[in-house]
């Protein structure tokens, strides 16, 4: 049985919410967000699926740009905190509990119209099995819809001396969090082949480093439904 890490996220939820606060942190705002926003091209009246939304900081950001957002996380505690913290935008953001590894659960997020876009900010590496997510997102997107995700750059974050081997390891996202969380390493080949097998094409890609550093810490990918 695959360890999906839910217990750890439930334990860390309040600490994570306090650390991210209303505006998120430097890493998300200055490293992750610029290229994600560029590739996502948020427009007024977009219907956007926010995958593994955490405490909803990016959901609120998109809502303030005029998007309608369906945001989900598999941690009930995290969703509870997101609803509390994002009370000012609940007319534009609907928060739901959903497991990104459960295809049928994901399809329950369908709306009256197809999603224009989907986004996952630093979540792919937290999900034990991404195939159900990629399949469901593809099916729920409108024609020419896009899926943008930022994730750890696997070429520079693996620790088992075998880049091509998929594996789970424990790590710390925010210093001092109560317990370590699960990370799931996958090669770029594996991630992209899952994407292509679902029908996506790749039409946007960035590698992003910390300021003044010469190695990327994350990669941001845009997939398109054709």
N, C-alpha and C positions, 0 to 999 in steps of 0.2 A: 504493500500500500504506500502510495506517495505521500510524504509529509507536506501538506499544503501551507503550513505556517500560520494558520488562522489564530491559534492560541497565543502565539507571540504578538501578533498585531493587536489582538484584544488587550493584551497586557500593556503594550506600548502606546495605545491610542491616546490617552490623556497627555502623556509626556510629549508625544509627537504633535498633538494639537497645540499645546502650550509653546513648543519650540517654533513651530511654523507661524503661529499667530494669525493675525488678519491679513498680513501682506506677504507671507511666505518668507524665505530666507535668501541670502545672497546667491547660493548655488542655484536655486530654482529661478530666481528673478534675473540673474545676470549671466548664468552659464546655460541653463536649459531653455528658458523662455524665448530669448530673441530669435533663434533659428526655428524653434517650434512654431512661433507666431508667424514668422515669414512663410514657412511651408504650408501652414494651415489656412492662411488667407481668410480670416474670420470676417464675415459680412453680416450686415443687419438681416435679421429673419432667417439666418442659417439655423437648421436643426442639427445639433451636435451631440454626439455621445461621448461623455467623459469617462474613460475607463480607469478604474482604481483611483477614484477622485480624492481619496484622503479626506482632509478637512475642508475641501472645496475651494481652495484659494484660486485655482485656475478656472473652475466653474464660474465663480463670481467675476473674474476678469473677463471671460467671454460674454457673460450676461450683460456686463456694462458696455460692451461693444454692440449690443443689440441682438445677440444670439439667443435662441431658446435651447436650453441644455437639459439633457437627461444624464445625470451623474450617478455612478454606482461604485460601491466598494463591497468587498465580502465581509468586512468587519462591521457588525451591527453597532458596536460602540463608536467606531469612527463616523458612521453615518449619523448617529445621534448627535455627535459633537459638530459635524458639518451643518446640520439643520439649525442647531443653536447659534453657531458662529455666523452663518450666512443668512440670517433671518431677513435682512434687507432686500434680498434678491430672490426670495422663494416664489415670487410671481413669474420668474423667468427660469428658475432652476428647480428641477424635481430630483430629489435625492432618493435612491433606492438601494436596498441590500440585494446583492447578486454575486454569485460565484463565477468568476471569469473562466473557470475550467469546466463549467456545466453548460453545454450547448443549449438545452431546452430552457434553462433559466435565462440565458442570454436572450433567446428569442422572445421571452416575455416582456422585454424592454421595447419591443416594436411600438411605433406610434401610428397615427392615422396616415402619415406620409413617411416615405423613406428618409433616413438620415442623410443630410448633405455631407456631413463630415464626422469623423471619429478621431479621438486623440487619446494617447496614453503617455502621460508624463512620468518617466522614470518608474515604470511598473512592469514592463515585460520581463525583466530579470527577477521579479518577485513572484512570478506566476509559474506554478509547477508544470503546467501543460498548456501551451499557447495555441495548439491547433483548434480546439473548440472556439476560442475567442476569434481567431482570424477567420474561421469559417462563418461564424455568426455575423461578424462585422461586415464581411463581404456581402452576405445575403440581405442585410438590413440597410446597406448603402444604396443610394440612388445611382443610376447610370452616371458614370464619370465622377462619382463621389470619391473622397479621399480619406485615407487613414494615415495619420501622422503619429509616430511614436519616437520618444527619446528614451534611450536606455544606456546602461553602462557599455562602453566600448569593449567588446569581449577580447580583443587582441591584447589589451593592456590591463585587464582586471582578473585574469584567471590565475589560479594558484596551485594547480595540481601537476604542472609540468607536461600536460597533454592538452593543448589548445582544442583539439578536435573532439575530445571526449566530453559529452554532456554530463554534468554532475551538480549536486546540491552542496552548498557550503554555508556556514553561518557567518554573519557579518554585522557590523554596526553602521547604521545610516546617520544617526545623530549621536554625538558623543554623550555618554551618560544614560542612554535609554535603558529601561529596566532589564530587558533581556535581548539577546542577539536574535536577529531575524534570519529567515531563509533567503538565500540567493541561488538562482538556477542559471548556471553558465551554459551558454549555447554558442557555437561558432556562428560567424556571419553567414557561412554557407547554409547551416541548418535553418537559421531564421529566414533567409531569403527564399530557400527552397520551399519552406512551409507557405510563405506568401505566394509564390508563383503557383504552387499546387492548388491553391484556393482560387486562383484566377486573377490575382492582382498583377499589375505591372509596377515597376519601380520608376518613379520620375522625379525624385528629389532626394538628396543625400548630403549631409554635412558631418564632419568630424570636428568636435569642439574641445578645446583645451582650457585650462585655467589661464588667467592673464599671465603673459610672459613665459608660459611653459611651452615646450616643443613637442609634447606628446598628448594626444587627445584623451580625455577622460570619458566623454560620451559620444554617441553617434545619434543623429536625428534622421529618420527615414520617412519619406512620403511614398505611400502606395496608392495606386488609383484603380478603381473598378472600371473595367472595360466590358 
